[in-house]
Each structure stands twice: as C-alpha cells, then as structure tokens.
Amino acid sequence: MRRSVNLEEDREFVRRLKLRDGAAMVGLYDRYGALMYSVILRAVRDSGTAEDLVQETLLRVWNRVQTFDEQRGSLPGWLVTVARNRAFDYLRSTRPNVQSYGDLNEAERMSLCGSSSASEDRALERRAVAQAMESLNPSQREVIELTHFEGLSQTEIAERLNKPLGTVKGLVRSALKVLRAAVGEEVA
Amino acid sequence: MSQCEEYRDLFELWVLSALEEEEQDAITRHLRSGCETCTPRAERALSLTAHISESVPLVQPPARLRRKVEQTFAAASEAPRRSAWQRFAFWPMAGLMAASLAIAAYFFTSDSRLRSDLAATQARNAAINARLSSLATILQAPGTKEVTFGPNQPATPRGSVFVHQRLGIVLIAGELGTAPAGWTYETWVVPQAGNPRPVESWMPDPEGRAISVIPGPAPSTAIKAVAVSLEPPGATLEKPTRVLFATPI
C-alpha cells in the first residue's frame, strides 16, 4: 500500500516539475535529497563538493524532466542515476589519465528507462539487491563498490588493489551474477 | 560467440562507463543499432545499477543544502512569472501558438488529403484560367457580335451576349433572380433551323451576376438567338423548362 502511495506521489512530483513548479523540486529534495547526497558523497568523499553536485544534479533533473516518462521509468532510479553520473563525471574530470568514453547521450539513456524498475515491485527488488550485497564476499563487495560507488574501471581497480586484471574481472563477473539473481534475472 | 553473448555480462559496467574504451564504444554502437536482444539487457542493467547505488548507507545532508535548494528553485519558479504586459499578451500568444500547432498538425497529419485538395484547387484554377482566356479572346476578337438584352423581356435580367462563330459565345448577365432550390440556369443556342441546344449550366453569384462562356465553334453556323432558362433538378434538357430571356442574334 505504501509503495502505491509513493509511486503516485512520485508521478505527482514529475507532473508538477513538468509544469515548472519550483516548490515540487524542494519537495523532491525532501524525499530523495539524502539518497542523492549519499550516492555523491560516497563517490567524491568531500561534503562541500557533494553539496555542489547535489545542486547540479537537481538542476539537471529540472532541465531534463520533460524527457522523463513517469509511466515507464522509476523516479528514484532516475535521480540516483543522474546523481551517480554527475559524481563520476566530476571524478573523471579530476583524473588526468581517464578519457571520456563513447557513451549514449542523455536522450538515448532515457530511452532505456523503461525497465521493470517502474513497477511497484521496485522496492522489493531494491531490498533484495541490498541483501545480496551483504551476501557478497569481501573481495566481491569491494570491486562492486569501486565500480558502482567510485566509478573506477576494472583496470583502475586492478591498479588500486594491485591485483591482476583477470582476477578483478572474475570478481566483478561473479558478484554481478549474484546481484542479477537477486532481482530474478536469468543468469548466464 | 555472437556479439550479443559476448556483451551479455558487460552491460552493468557499460552503464557505469567502467569498461575499457574499446569495449565501451563497441557496446554503444551495438545498442545504437537497435539490437532487440541487448536493449532489454541494457535496460535491466540500468535498473540493477540504480538498485546497487541505492544500497549506499544514507547520510543526512547539512540543513544549509536544503536552504540553497529552496533559494535556487524559488528563483526558478519566479523566472517564468510574467509581467503585466506579458500577462496581457499571454492568452493571445497562447491562442496563436495553439492555432499554429493545430495548422501544423493539420498539415502534418493530412498530407494525403492536402495533396488531393491541392490537385483539385490546381484543376479549378486551370479551368478558371481557360475560361478567362476564352472570355478575353472572344470579347477582343474583331468578328465578335454583341447583343444586349433586358428591355422588353419576360424577366428582369440585363446584360449582353457576345458571339463569334469560330471562337465561341459569352453571356454576361446581371439582376438574375434567385433560383428555386435545386434549380440551375442554362444557356441555350437557338439555331435558325431545328431545336434549341443546351450549352452550359451555371449559377449566378449572390448578387445575381453571372458570366457564361461557351468556347469553341458555335454549335450552329446560323444562330438565331441565345436564351437562358431555369431548369429543375434532373431536367432532361430536351427543351427549355422556364425561359428567362432569349436574345436574337
């Protein structure tokens, strides 16, 4: 029941944002600000920078909300993705040896937001993933945190941990297999 | 191994741009090609990575951040607020934009109908141009004979008939009455010998004026008269039904 209420409230937020209602953005921050701040802070490890990047994330959401289809995509999933990308962009801009890779543009990424995350089962999936993260062994959890929270590539992880690239790839692969299984995905 | 199988386990890292440059580019190109196998996998990877990011331990941001957000977006809401002039102009502008959109939508969605309408209009214009050309040619030709009508006629129309044996006939009439519903006007050529021949059906304009043009050689080399009649719906035109006037030539 609570999940349904949240879903409806999220859709109302999006509707108001599309009408350029600034108060809705403050309401959105009240609901998801801590999540966005936590994702960004975990990556950049500096509270001042995290505060700036949360504001940039909200501005990006404000400017891009017209392209967001609230019937298809999950609002928190989108916010977290925008926040994480903003944090990773910042981190990569501070690493001189990291190149800007070929990637889908914003509109193309938005077209991928029609996943099952829009369903009311999303909260259940999120809990299942959190539990699966706890079930990973320390090495698996470490590589997932470095890729997902700090935006490191597998090569960068291998350098930081001083481990062979093949080992890192194996750890990432086995960890993702566990996490995919937690959301009921067919595992190769 | 097919590309799809090769990429199968890489989409989460691709979402995070955590692959090596070459792999990252290759998967991006592959998805842009619209692969129906890999696009759902990329969607699921996007969802899974969002779930993983959401598993981060929550840290409450400082209170000052909320105040900054409030200030930023209060200003964002103020920005679209309109001046008195803009408020005055808003609804006409909105109406104009709506009309523009409706017109654009009409043209966009009715393309085939538009082409059909355009073709019909072009055909009508071509016919009008041909009539005007014939009219000018007949009126200016040296051999054209003009006869006026009106006085001493059973009805009130006034006007002229221009006849050129080779180029055709022009009838210009005014003060034509209103025809009964469904009835039409008909121009007749009355030969020296034989029955009258119907040559053109027409309707006057709302002011009771009309121009009837019958291009080409006159149907009879010896024209006795030009007449105009009113004809009921479905008339066989074997003979005039209600003669309005007949002008001897």
Interface residues (C-beta under 8 A of the other chain):
Chain A: R20 D21 G22 A23 M25 V26 Y29 D30 G33 A34 L35 Y37 S38 V39 L41 R42 S47 A50 E51 V54 Q55 L58 L59 W62 S74 P76 G77 W78 V80 T81 A83 R84 F88 Q99 Y101 G102 D103 L104 E108 R109 L112 C113 G114 S115 S116 S117 E125 R126 V129 A130 M133 I144 T147 H148 F149 G151 L152 S153 Q154 T155 V172 R173 L176 K177 L179 R180 V183 E185 A188
Chain B: E5 R8 D9 E12 L13 L16 S17 A18 L19 E20 E21 Q24 D25 T28 R29 L31 R32 T39 P40 A42 E43 R44 L46 S47 L48 T49 A50 H51 I52 S53 E54 S55 V56 P57 L58 V59 Q60 P61 P62 R64 L65 R66 K68 V69 E70 T72 F73 A74 A75 A76 S77 E78 P80
